[in-house]
Structure formats: structure tokens, C-alpha cells
Amino acid sequence: MKLIFVRHGQTIGNATGIYDTSYHGDLSDLGKAQAERLAERLKVYTFDAILCSPAKRTMETILPYLKANHLRAEIWPELFEGIFAGRVEIPDELKPYFYPREGIEDLVFPLKKDLPNNHEIIQESVDRIIESYGGRECRILVVGHYHQGGRFIEAFLGLEMRGRFDHENTGMTSLKEQDGIFRIEYLNRI
């Protein structure tokens, strides 16, 4: 298995440093341009699965790629940055491109535990991906977030989750599995 992790494009909050408004998670103009460039960078790949956080910013980041290639992404609430609890809402205009992960009953994802940095949920998502795709010749794309993404990569590498790996907006990291062990092919490629 090969896995490519991508962080979402720049948001208004990333650009301004203001995160206490209702629009901080919207992509900035630069973020929208990054999403378009990401679609170009990804067109050389074929993915067996595309997994995406339910955050609007992650969906908007991968949307140009999905539209250009007539693809759909699977929403995984456990890929959300922080503890996600509640109903996963896929806006009507995005439903042709996104669908909920199998096993999400009625699109409600309950709060599991109030853990710092969401480590247990991150590990569960990594375990689920390995169970579903590990040991196979396949390529998986995961679209997520800054803090969660670094810990996600650490979990695949079997490292303690401490946040060693930073990602620029739309930075890509590739992991390759060989004999059940994951290694970094490249880190935070722009």
C-alpha cells in the first residue's frame, strides 16, 4: 500500500491568525489557488480510495481534483482535527463528490473520549486503513489537517504521537508499506 497525506489549503484563519469567527475555516483566495494546483499535481496518480475529513476546508481542497477526474471521496469523521462529535453534514452541492464512510450510522459520529490531541481516534483510523488496504498493491489519498496529519503519519510509522511532522497548506507526504512496515517516501512536498 502507498498512502499520500495532504493538508488542506490555506484558510482565512491561517492567513489572518484569527480563528474565532464563523468563516475562519473557509479557504482564502490563496487556498483556492492551492487547491487548483493540487488537482494538477495529483493528476499523475490513480487512487484506489480517497479519504477526507468532514471539514469544509478539506472538502474544498480536494474538490477541484474530484471534479476534474469525475471521482468521489469518502468522508471519515475521525480524520477531523480535534475531537469530532455530532452529525456529519455534506452540503447538497458537494454530495455528488463526497459520501460518508461505511459504518457511520445516520451520519452521526459520537464523541469517544476527551483525549489530548485525539490520539486514540487517530490510531483507530490508522488501524482501520491498514485493515482495509494494508498488504495490497493500492494507493490511498487522505486529506486532513495540520496537527492531526503529523500525528497520523507518526501512527503509521509506529512512533509515539508527538507532532514531529509539519505540513504546509497542500503539502503532500507519501508513505509506502513494505512487509507491513511503513516508510516515508517524501515529506511535505509542495
GROMACS elastic network, one bead per residue, 0.5 to 0.9 nm:
[ bonds ]
;  ai    aj funct       b0    kb
    1   130     6  0.86650   500
    1   133     6  0.66784   500
    1   134     6  0.56997   500
    1   135     6  0.60662   500
    1   136     6  0.53592   500
    1   137     6  0.52408   500
    1   139     6  0.58377   500
    1   140     6  0.75638   500
    1   175     6  0.83633   500
    1   176     6  0.60858   500
    1   177     6  0.52637   500
    1   178     6  0.77799   500
    1   182     6  0.88857   500
    2   134     6  0.88602   500
    2   136     6  0.89328   500
    2   137     6  0.77072   500
    2   138     6  0.62047   500
    2   140     6  0.62438   500
    2   141     6  0.86554   500
    2   174     6  0.70524   500
    2   175     6  0.57013   500
    2   177     6  0.61639   500
    2   182     6  0.87598   500
    3   138     6  0.84097   500
    3   139     6  0.56691   500
    3   141     6  0.58755   500
    3   142     6  0.73681   500
    3   173     6  0.81381   500
    3   174     6  0.56562   500
    3   175     6  0.51251   500
    3   176     6  0.64113   500
    3   177     6  0.83016   500
    4   139     6  0.76285   500
    4   140     6  0.62268   500
    4   142     6  0.61568   500
    4   143     6  0.84948   500
    4   172     6  0.64973   500
    4   173     6  0.55204   500
    4   175     6  0.63479   500
    4   176     6  0.88062   500
    5   140     6  0.84589   500
    5   141     6  0.60014   500
    5   143     6  0.59562   500
    5   144     6  0.72863   500
    5   149     6  0.73722   500
    5   152     6  0.89015   500
    5   153     6  0.81301   500
    5   171     6  0.81657   500
    5   172     6  0.55983   500
    5   173     6  0.51757   500
    5   174     6  0.64200   500
    5   175     6  0.82229   500
    5   188     6  0.88121   500
    6   141     6  0.75852   500
    6   142     6  0.62041   500
    6   144     6  0.62443   500
    6   145     6  0.78847   500
    6   149     6  0.80742   500
    6   167     6  0.81506   500
    6   169     6  0.81235   500
    6   170     6  0.56110   500
    6   171     6  0.56608   500
    6   173     6  0.66361   500
    6   174     6  0.89864   500
    6   188     6  0.82015   500
    7    58     6  0.76299   500
    7    61     6  0.85652   500
    7   142     6  0.85779   500
    7   143     6  0.58866   500
    7   144     6  0.50993   500
    7   145     6  0.50278   500
    7   146     6  0.61392   500
    7   149     6  0.71116   500
    7   167     6  0.64661   500
    7   168     6  0.70243   500
    7   169     6  0.55293   500
    7   171     6  0.58005   500
    7   172     6  0.70028   500
    7   188     6  0.88892   500
    8    11     6  0.82246   500
    8    27     6  0.86819   500
    8    31     6  0.80519   500
    8    34     6  0.88816   500
    8    35     6  0.79808   500
    8    57     6  0.62011   500
    8    59     6  0.82642   500
    8    60     6  0.81925   500
    8    61     6  0.55303   500
    8    62     6  0.79640   500
    8   143     6  0.66280   500
    8   144     6  0.61044   500
    8   145     6  0.61126   500
    8   146     6  0.80576   500
    8   168     6  0.87087   500
    8   169     6  0.56303   500
    8   170     6  0.53317   500
    8   171     6  0.81860   500
    9    27     6  0.65001   500
    9    28     6  0.81036   500
    9    30     6  0.78268   500
    9    32     6  0.69098   500
    9    33     6  0.83854   500
    9    34     6  0.58350   500
    9    35     6  0.60575   500
    9    38     6  0.89335   500
    9    57     6  0.70998   500
    9    58     6  0.74724   500
    9    60     6  0.83110   500
    9    61     6  0.56845   500
    9   168     6  0.84482   500
    9   170     6  0.51420   500
    9   171     6  0.86543   500
   10    13     6  0.80432   500
   10    14     6  0.58441   500
   10    15     6  0.67963   500
   10    25     6  0.88794   500
   10    26     6  0.85293   500
   10    27     6  0.57838   500
   10    28     6  0.59667   500
   10    29     6  0.82784   500
   10    30     6  0.64162   500
   10    32     6  0.77720   500
   10    34     6  0.75564   500
   10    35     6  0.89647   500
   10    57     6  0.84486   500
   10   168     6  0.85982   500
   10   169     6  0.54221   500
   10   170     6  0.78494   500
   11    15     6  0.62635   500
   11    16     6  0.86185   500
   11    23     6  0.88902   500
   11    24     6  0.64886   500
   11    25     6  0.54834   500
   11    26     6  0.53522   500
   11    29     6  0.84372   500
   11    30     6  0.82266   500
   11    31     6  0.60098   500
   11    32     6  0.88128   500
   11    57     6  0.71254   500
   11   169     6  0.87532   500
   12    15     6  0.50732   500
   12    16     6  0.60349   500
   12    17     6  0.79574   500
   12    18     6  0.78402   500
   12    19     6  0.83932   500
   12    23     6  0.72404   500
   12    24     6  0.50210   500
   12    25     6  0.63645   500
   12    26     6  0.59394   500
   12    27     6  0.58779   500
   12    29     6  0.84113   500
   12    31     6  0.83457   500
   13    16     6  0.52170   500
   13    17     6  0.51330   500
   13    18     6  0.50430   500
   13    19     6  0.51080   500
   13    20     6  0.84197   500
   13    21     6  0.85049   500
   13    23     6  0.79492   500
   13    25     6  0.62139   500
   13    26     6  0.78930   500
   13    27     6  0.86023   500
   13    28     6  0.83692   500
   14    17     6  0.54931   500
   14    18     6  0.76183   500
   14    19     6  0.80641   500
   14    24     6  0.78246   500
   14    25     6  0.83635   500
   14    27     6  0.89867   500
   14    28     6  0.84496   500
   15    18     6  0.81689   500
   15    28     6  0.72880   500
   15    30     6  0.88517   500
   16    19     6  0.82305   500
   16    24     6  0.86163   500
   17    24     6  0.88267   500
   18    21     6  0.72517   500
   18    24     6  0.68533   500
   19    22     6  0.82989   500
   19    23     6  0.84371   500
   19    24     6  0.53637   500
   19    25     6  0.78777   500
   20    23     6  0.85880   500
   20    24     6  0.70342   500
   21    24     6  0.55787   500
   21    25     6  0.86429   500
   22    25     6  0.75068   500
   22    26     6  0.87419   500
   23    26     6  0.54303   500
   23    27     6  0.88387   500
   24    27     6  0.81459   500
   24    28     6  0.89883   500
   25    28     6  0.87929   500
   25    55     6  0.81239   500
   25    56     6  0.71660   500
   25    57     6  0.59062   500
   26    31     6  0.87082   500
   26    56     6  0.70494   500
   26    57     6  0.57574   500
   26    60     6  0.84933   500
   27    30     6  0.76060   500
   27    32     6  0.59471   500
   27    56     6  0.86686   500
   27    57     6  0.59847   500
   27    60     6  0.74639   500
   27    61     6  0.79638   500
   28    32     6  0.62554   500
   28    33     6  0.86294   500
   29    32     6  0.51609   500
   29    33     6  0.63780   500
   29    34     6  0.86532   500
   30    33     6  0.50292   500
   30    34     6  0.60856   500
   30    35     6  0.86265   500
   31    35     6  0.61804   500
   31    36     6  0.87208   500
   31    57     6  0.89431   500
   31    61     6  0.76215   500
   31   169     6  0.77029   500
   31   170     6  0.84668   500
   32    35     6  0.50737   500
   32    36     6  0.64542   500
   32    37     6  0.87932   500
   32    60     6  0.78910   500
   32    61     6  0.71620   500
   33    36     6  0.51176   500
   33    37     6  0.62891   500
   33    38     6  0.85665   500
   34    37     6  0.50198   500
   34    38     6  0.59715   500
   34    39     6  0.86021   500
   34    61     6  0.77653   500
   34   169     6  0.77506   500
   34   170     6  0.65919   500
   35    39     6  0.63012   500
   35    40     6  0.88297   500
   35    60     6  0.74893   500
   35    62     6  0.65019   500
   35    63     6  0.77766   500
   35    64     6  0.66059   500
   35    65     6  0.80070   500
   35   170     6  0.72313   500
   36    39     6  0.51856   500
   36    40     6  0.66487   500
   36    41     6  0.89375   500
   36    61     6  0.80052   500
   36    62     6  0.86197   500
   36    63     6  0.88128   500
   36    64     6  0.59424   500
   36    65     6  0.75145   500
   37    40     6  0.50845   500
   37    41     6  0.63101   500
   37    42     6  0.86989   500
   37   170     6  0.89044   500
   38    42     6  0.60532   500
   38    43     6  0.85870   500
   38    61     6  0.79928   500
   38    62     6  0.77779   500
   38    64     6  0.83102   500
   38    65     6  0.74040   500
   38   170     6  0.66955   500
   38   171     6  0.88886   500
   38   190     6  0.86009   500
   39    42     6  0.52168   500
   39    43     6  0.62306   500
   39    61     6  0.87287   500
   39    62     6  0.71979   500
   39    63     6  0.83438   500
   39    64     6  0.58742   500
   39    66     6  0.80456   500
   39    68     6  0.77766   500
   40    43     6  0.54148   500
   40    44     6  0.80376   500
   40    65     6  0.75150   500
   41    44     6  0.67805   500
   41    45     6  0.85038   500
   41   190     6  0.89826   500
   42    45     6  0.55919   500
   42    46     6  0.83255   500
   42    65     6  0.73068   500
   43    46     6  0.76172   500
   43    65     6  0.75288   500
   43    68     6  0.88268   500
   43    69     6  0.80565   500
   45   139     6  0.84161   500
   46   139     6  0.71592   500
   46   140     6  0.88584   500
   47    50     6  0.66641   500
   47   138     6  0.72947   500
   47   139     6  0.50117   500
   47   140     6  0.55517   500
   47   141     6  0.65452   500
   48   138     6  0.59469   500
   48   139     6  0.55183   500
   48   140     6  0.58463   500
   48   141     6  0.82104   500
   49    72     6  0.87913   500
   49    73     6  0.72945   500
   49    74     6  0.77039   500
   49   138     6  0.84838   500
   49   139     6  0.70907   500
   49   140     6  0.50272   500
   49   141     6  0.63628   500
   49   142     6  0.84755   500
   50    71     6  0.87936   500
   50    72     6  0.73411   500
   50    74     6  0.60736   500
   50    75     6  0.86710   500
   50   139     6  0.89477   500
   50   140     6  0.59464   500
   50   142     6  0.59737   500
   50   143     6  0.78107   500
   51    73     6  0.56549   500
   51    75     6  0.59566   500
   51    76     6  0.64033   500
   51    79     6  0.84483   500
   51   101     6  0.84657   500
   51   140     6  0.75717   500
   51   141     6  0.60956   500
   51   143     6  0.62987   500
   51   144     6  0.86542   500
   52    55     6  0.83198   500
   52    58     6  0.66827   500
   52    59     6  0.68361   500
   52    62     6  0.83517   500
   52    73     6  0.64077   500
   52    74     6  0.60016   500
   52    76     6  0.58303   500
   52    77     6  0.81640   500
   52    79     6  0.68713   500
   52    80     6  0.84510   500
   52    98     6  0.85913   500
   52   141     6  0.82665   500
   52   142     6  0.57440   500
   52   144     6  0.62851   500
   53    56     6  0.83268   500
   53    57     6  0.88363   500
   53    58     6  0.61145   500
   53    59     6  0.72804   500
   53    74     6  0.85969   500
   53    75     6  0.57662   500
   53    76     6  0.54462   500
   53    77     6  0.57857   500
   53    78     6  0.72394   500
   53    81     6  0.80149   500
   53   142     6  0.82047   500
   53   143     6  0.63528   500
   53   144     6  0.54738   500
   53   145     6  0.80543   500
   54    57     6  0.85374   500
   54    58     6  0.71016   500
   54    59     6  0.69447   500
   54    75     6  0.56681   500
   54    76     6  0.65356   500
   54    77     6  0.56607   500
   54    78     6  0.86665   500
   54    79     6  0.75552   500
   54    80     6  0.62680   500
   54    88     6  0.66267   500
   54    89     6  0.76232   500
   54    90     6  0.76468   500
   54   100     6  0.88890   500
   54   144     6  0.88922   500
   55    58     6  0.54746   500
   55    59     6  0.64746   500
   55    60     6  0.87356   500
   55    77     6  0.85983   500
   55    80     6  0.65527   500
   55    81     6  0.84315   500
   55   144     6  0.84560   500
   56    59     6  0.51528   500
   56    60     6  0.60369   500
   56    61     6  0.84974   500
   56    90     6  0.86450   500
   56    91     6  0.89956   500
   57    60     6  0.51775   500
   57    61     6  0.61020   500
   57    62     6  0.89243   500
   58    61     6  0.50216   500
   58    62     6  0.65182   500
   58    63     6  0.85114   500
   58   143     6  0.61594   500
   58   144     6  0.61337   500
   58   145     6  0.77032   500
   59    62     6  0.55306   500
   59    63     6  0.59103   500
   59    73     6  0.86131   500
   59    75     6  0.87870   500
   59    94     6  0.82470   500
   59    98     6  0.80800   500
   59   143     6  0.80738   500
   60    63     6  0.50617   500
   60    64     6  0.75883   500
   60    94     6  0.89988   500
   61    64     6  0.71393   500
   61    65     6  0.83523   500
   61   143     6  0.81716   500
   61   170     6  0.79402   500
   62    65     6  0.54962   500
   62    66     6  0.63381   500
   62    67     6  0.87965   500
   62    73     6  0.85085   500
   62   143     6  0.73364   500
   63    66     6  0.50129   500
   63    67     6  0.60328   500
   63    68     6  0.84992   500
   63    72     6  0.89123   500
   63    73     6  0.89147   500
   63    94     6  0.83461   500
   63    97     6  0.73711   500
   64    67     6  0.51795   500
   64    68     6  0.60584   500
   64    69     6  0.85853   500
   65    68     6  0.52252   500
   65    69     6  0.61908   500
   65    70     6  0.83274   500
   65    71     6  0.79691   500
   66    69     6  0.53368   500
   66    70     6  0.56391   500
   66    72     6  0.60673   500
   66    73     6  0.75673   500
   66    97     6  0.65998   500
   67    70     6  0.51514   500
   67    71     6  0.66088   500
   67    72     6  0.84363   500
   67    97     6  0.74277   500
   68    71     6  0.79898   500
   70    97     6  0.80722   500
   71    96     6  0.88846   500
   71    97     6  0.65224   500
   71    98     6  0.88118   500
   72    95     6  0.89291   500
   72    96     6  0.72187   500
   72    98     6  0.52996   500
   72    99     6  0.73100   500
   73    97     6  0.61937   500
   73    99     6  0.64799   500
   73   100     6  0.85713   500
   74    97     6  0.86831   500
   74    98     6  0.57419   500
   74    99     6  0.50886   500
   74   100     6  0.55421   500
   74   101     6  0.55023   500
   74   102     6  0.86026   500
   75    78     6  0.89646   500
   75    79     6  0.83919   500
   75    88     6  0.85399   500
   75    90     6  0.87766   500
   75    98     6  0.65089   500
   75    99     6  0.58387   500
   75   101     6  0.54277   500
   76    79     6  0.56103   500
   76    80     6  0.76327   500
   76   100     6  0.67462   500
   76   101     6  0.55325   500
   76   102     6  0.89785   500
   76   104     6  0.87493   500
   76   125     6  0.84028   500
   77    80     6  0.55472   500
   77    84     6  0.66321   500
   77    85     6  0.83931   500
   77    88     6  0.72018   500
   77   100     6  0.84933   500
   77   101     6  0.81417   500
   77   104     6  0.87958   500
   77   109     6  0.68335   500
   78    81     6  0.81642   500
   78    82     6  0.88388   500
   78    83     6  0.79322   500
   78    84     6  0.69720   500
   78   109     6  0.84125   500
   78   118     6  0.89914   500
   78   121     6  0.60635   500
   78   122     6  0.67145   500
   78   124     6  0.82004   500
   78   125     6  0.63574   500
   79    82     6  0.86562   500
   79    84     6  0.87273   500
   79   121     6  0.83035   500
   79   122     6  0.71027   500
   79   125     6  0.73143   500
   79   142     6  0.85706   500
   79   143     6  0.81685   500
   79   144     6  0.61641   500
   79   145     6  0.79636   500
   79   148     6  0.73540   500
   79   149     6  0.84293   500
   79   152     6  0.87900   500
   80    83     6  0.71887   500
   80    84     6  0.62960   500
   80   144     6  0.68311   500
   80   145     6  0.72569   500
   80   148     6  0.75254   500
   81    84     6  0.75918   500
   81   117     6  0.84584   500
   81   118     6  0.80736   500
   81   144     6  0.75201   500
   81   145     6  0.59408   500
   81   146     6  0.78633   500
   81   147     6  0.69408   500
   81   148     6  0.54078   500
   81   149     6  0.83463   500
   82   116     6  0.84900   500
   82   117     6  0.63718   500
   82   118     6  0.58733   500
   82   147     6  0.85300   500
   82   148     6  0.73432   500
   83   111     6  0.68516   500
   83   112     6  0.81771   500
   83   113     6  0.81432   500
   83   114     6  0.71563   500
   83   115     6  0.80203   500
   83   116     6  0.89493   500
   83   117     6  0.80662   500
   83   118     6  0.60152   500
   83   121     6  0.81882   500
   84   109     6  0.72085   500
   84   110     6  0.75567   500
   84   111     6  0.63702   500
   84   112     6  0.88066   500
   85    88     6  0.85767   500
   85   108     6  0.75789   500
   85   109     6  0.54202   500
   85   112     6  0.81531   500
   86   107     6  0.82819   500
   86   108     6  0.54001   500
   86   109     6  0.54036   500
   86   110     6  0.60010   500
   86   111     6  0.75782   500
   87   106     6  0.80675   500
   87   107     6  0.55944   500
   87   109     6  0.62811   500
   87   110     6  0.84760   500
   88   100     6  0.80678   500
   88   106     6  0.88421   500
   88   107     6  0.53047   500
   88   108     6  0.61033   500
   88   109     6  0.72378   500
   89    92     6  0.89643   500
   89   107     6  0.76677   500
   90    93     6  0.82643   500
   90    94     6  0.63778   500
   90    95     6  0.61788   500
   90    98     6  0.72729   500
   90    99     6  0.77502   500
   90   100     6  0.84658   500
   91    94     6  0.53764   500
   91    95     6  0.64456   500
   92    95     6  0.52862   500
   92    96     6  0.81154   500
   93    96     6  0.71567   500
   93    97     6  0.86173   500
   94    97     6  0.54960   500
   94    98     6  0.62042   500
   95    98     6  0.51684   500
   95    99     6  0.66064   500
   96    99     6  0.80386   500
   99   102     6  0.88991   500
  100   103     6  0.84331   500
  100   104     6  0.68271   500
  100   107     6  0.69044   500
  101   104     6  0.60327   500
  101   107     6  0.87044   500
  102   105     6  0.81895   500
  103   106     6  0.89990   500
  103   107     6  0.88203   500
  104   107     6  0.52322   500
  104   108     6  0.64332   500
  104   109     6  0.67336   500
  105   108     6  0.60712   500
  105   109     6  0.78471   500
  106   109     6  0.86851   500
  109   112     6  0.87124   500
  111   114     6  0.76038   500
  112   115     6  0.87543   500
  112   120     6  0.87991   500
  112   121     6  0.78227   500
  113   118     6  0.82286   500
  113   120     6  0.81327   500
  113   121     6  0.85348   500
  114   117     6  0.89822   500
  114   118     6  0.74647   500
  115   118     6  0.52284   500
  115   119     6  0.67844   500
  115   120     6  0.72974   500
  115   121     6  0.88105   500
  116   119     6  0.69594   500
  117   120     6  0.86674   500
  117   122     6  0.87740   500
  117   147     6  0.79135   500
  117   148     6  0.74395   500
  117   151     6  0.84398   500
  117   161     6  0.87065   500
  118   121     6  0.56093   500
  118   122     6  0.62216   500
  118   123     6  0.87639   500
  118   148     6  0.78441   500
  119   122     6  0.50538   500
  119   123     6  0.60857   500
  119   124     6  0.85476   500
  119   148     6  0.86404   500
  119   151     6  0.76162   500
  119   152     6  0.86513   500
  119   155     6  0.88402   500
  119   161     6  0.70656   500
  120   123     6  0.51722   500
  120   124     6  0.61940   500
  120   125     6  0.87293   500
  121   125     6  0.62312   500
  121   126     6  0.86577   500
  122   125     6  0.51761   500
  122   126     6  0.62849   500
  122   127     6  0.86406   500
  122   148     6  0.74375   500
  122   151     6  0.74316   500
  122   152     6  0.60429   500
  122   155     6  0.76432   500
  123   126     6  0.50497   500
  123   127     6  0.60655   500
  123   128     6  0.85141   500
  123   151     6  0.89003   500
  123   152     6  0.74106   500
  123   155     6  0.62331   500
  123   156     6  0.84361   500
  124   127     6  0.50381   500
  124   128     6  0.60713   500
  124   129     6  0.86347   500
  125   128     6  0.50016   500
  125   129     6  0.62028   500
  125   130     6  0.86310   500
  125   152     6  0.84754   500
  126   129     6  0.51500   500
  126   130     6  0.61973   500
  126   131     6  0.85230   500
  126   152     6  0.70393   500
  126   153     6  0.88607   500
  126   155     6  0.68710   500
  126   156     6  0.65290   500
  127   130     6  0.51309   500
  127   131     6  0.60037   500
  127   132     6  0.85058   500
  127   156     6  0.85964   500
  128   131     6  0.50485   500
  128   132     6  0.60426   500
  128   133     6  0.84638   500
  129   132     6  0.50932   500
  129   133     6  0.58036   500
  129   134     6  0.70416   500
  129   140     6  0.89353   500
  130   133     6  0.52896   500
  130   135     6  0.78987   500
  130   156     6  0.87683   500
  131   134     6  0.58654   500
  131   135     6  0.88119   500
  133   136     6  0.60333   500
  133   137     6  0.84239   500
  133   138     6  0.71612   500
  133   139     6  0.86799   500
  133   140     6  0.82187   500
  134   137     6  0.84100   500
  134   138     6  0.84519   500
  134   177     6  0.75958   500
  134   180     6  0.73845   500
  135   138     6  0.87090   500
  135   177     6  0.73954   500
  135   178     6  0.78275   500
  135   179     6  0.73532   500
  135   180     6  0.65722   500
  136   139     6  0.89617   500
  136   177     6  0.89972   500
  143   149     6  0.86865   500
  143   170     6  0.89718   500
  144   148     6  0.72218   500
  144   149     6  0.61363   500
  145   148     6  0.55134   500
  145   149     6  0.53014   500
  145   150     6  0.83760   500
  145   167     6  0.84019   500
  145   169     6  0.88037   500
  146   149     6  0.52167   500
  146   150     6  0.65247   500
  146   151     6  0.89749   500
  146   165     6  0.88431   500
  146   166     6  0.67545   500
  146   167     6  0.58811   500
  146   168     6  0.77953   500
  146   169     6  0.81215   500
  147   150     6  0.56088   500
  147   151     6  0.66597   500
  147   152     6  0.86643   500
  147   163     6  0.67377   500
  147   165     6  0.86205   500
  147   166     6  0.77222   500
  147   167     6  0.85612   500
  148   151     6  0.53305   500
  148   152     6  0.59498   500
  148   153     6  0.87354   500
  148   163     6  0.82839   500
  149   153     6  0.62668   500
  149   154     6  0.86258   500
  149   163     6  0.85256   500
  149   165     6  0.79180   500
  149   166     6  0.80907   500
  149   167     6  0.77074   500
  150   153     6  0.52946   500
  150   154     6  0.63302   500
  150   155     6  0.87653   500
  150   161     6  0.80662   500
  150   162     6  0.82319   500
  150   163     6  0.52595   500
  150   164     6  0.63709   500
  150   166     6  0.60312   500
  150   167     6  0.73985   500
  151   155     6  0.61352   500
  151   156     6  0.87036   500
  151   159     6  0.87806   500
  151   160     6  0.83078   500
  151   161     6  0.50566   500
  151   162     6  0.66193   500
  151   163     6  0.53825   500
  151   164     6  0.75974   500
  151   165     6  0.75256   500
  152   155     6  0.51844   500
  152   156     6  0.65020   500
  152   157     6  0.88338   500
  152   161     6  0.79116   500
  153   156     6  0.51595   500
  153   157     6  0.63237   500
  153   158     6  0.87091   500
  153   159     6  0.86071   500
  153   161     6  0.86986   500
  153   165     6  0.76175   500
  153   173     6  0.84832   500
  153   175     6  0.81456   500
  153   184     6  0.88288   500
  154   157     6  0.50359   500
  154   158     6  0.61699   500
  154   160     6  0.66173   500
  154   161     6  0.57212   500
  154   162     6  0.78872   500
  154   163     6  0.76423   500
  154   164     6  0.76230   500
  154   165     6  0.78381   500
  155   158     6  0.50283   500
  155   159     6  0.57260   500
  155   160     6  0.70116   500
  155   161     6  0.64966   500
  156   159     6  0.76118   500
  156   175     6  0.83078   500
  156   181     6  0.83282   500
  156   182     6  0.62770   500
  156   183     6  0.84721   500
  157   160     6  0.89607   500
  157   175     6  0.87048   500
  157   181     6  0.73501   500
  157   182     6  0.55130   500
  157   183     6  0.65960   500
  157   184     6  0.82290   500
  158   161     6  0.87885   500
  158   181     6  0.85776   500
  158   182     6  0.82811   500
  159   162     6  0.83708   500
  160   163     6  0.88463   500
  161   164     6  0.79222   500
  162   165     6  0.88135   500
  163   166     6  0.74033   500
  165   187     6  0.81298   500
  165   188     6  0.83558   500
  166   187     6  0.88379   500
  166   188     6  0.73632   500
  167   170     6  0.77182   500
  167   171     6  0.54894   500
  167   172     6  0.76185   500
  167   173     6  0.83439   500
  167   187     6  0.82239   500
  167   188     6  0.54125   500
  167   189     6  0.86418   500
  168   172     6  0.84267   500
  168   188     6  0.66752   500
  168   189     6  0.85391   500
  168   190     6  0.76544   500
  169   172     6  0.88745   500
  169   190     6  0.83605   500
  170   188     6  0.83122   500
  170   189     6  0.84650   500
  170   190     6  0.67196   500
  171   187     6  0.80040   500
  171   189     6  0.51802   500
  172   186     6  0.78998   500
  172   187     6  0.65267   500
  172   190     6  0.64042   500
  173   184     6  0.74484   500
  173   185     6  0.75302   500
  173   186     6  0.55151   500
  173   189     6  0.63337   500
  174   183     6  0.85033   500
  174   184     6  0.59529   500
  174   185     6  0.52902   500
  174   186     6  0.53553   500
  174   187     6  0.65516   500
  174   188     6  0.84271   500
  174   189     6  0.87651   500
  175   182     6  0.60953   500
  175   183     6  0.54524   500
  175   185     6  0.55418   500
  175   186     6  0.74050   500
  175   187     6  0.86714   500
  176   181     6  0.80776   500
  176   182     6  0.53704   500
  176   183     6  0.54413   500
  176   184     6  0.64518   500
  176   185     6  0.65230   500
  177   180     6  0.58705   500
  177   181     6  0.53012   500
  177   183     6  0.64774   500
  178   181     6  0.53016   500
  178   182     6  0.63640   500
  178   183     6  0.79107   500
  179   182     6  0.84024   500
  184   187     6  0.68164   500
  186   189     6  0.67032   500
